[in-house]
């Protein structure tokens, strides 16, 4: 990567025409590309991409969902990825800030993501960009 100009990064909503490009990038390590592809779009989609001089350098896949009692709207963050050579330049934070602004426009007050408790690096990243442990307890049931 040549010199990096943060103001040259464009953050915009992900469109249906972006989906194939996003899920085909090898640097994102998307586990189930067909599932991700089928869930993009629609009025509850809240996904964004970052472009630097027209090149896809990052994205956040997220969705507005209504959960709990009483039903509350939240933004569920499914995946954030930044091309390795563009990491540590604030692009992930820019994507999350734009997502937060979008949530605010919709009246959504919470962005939520799930991180395995053993993933110290990812936990630190999300804490560095403003996430904190929730009072929501995640309960799982194994299906055998």
Order of alpha helices (4+ residues) and beta strands (2+ residues): beta-alpha-alpha-beta-beta-beta-alpha-beta-alpha
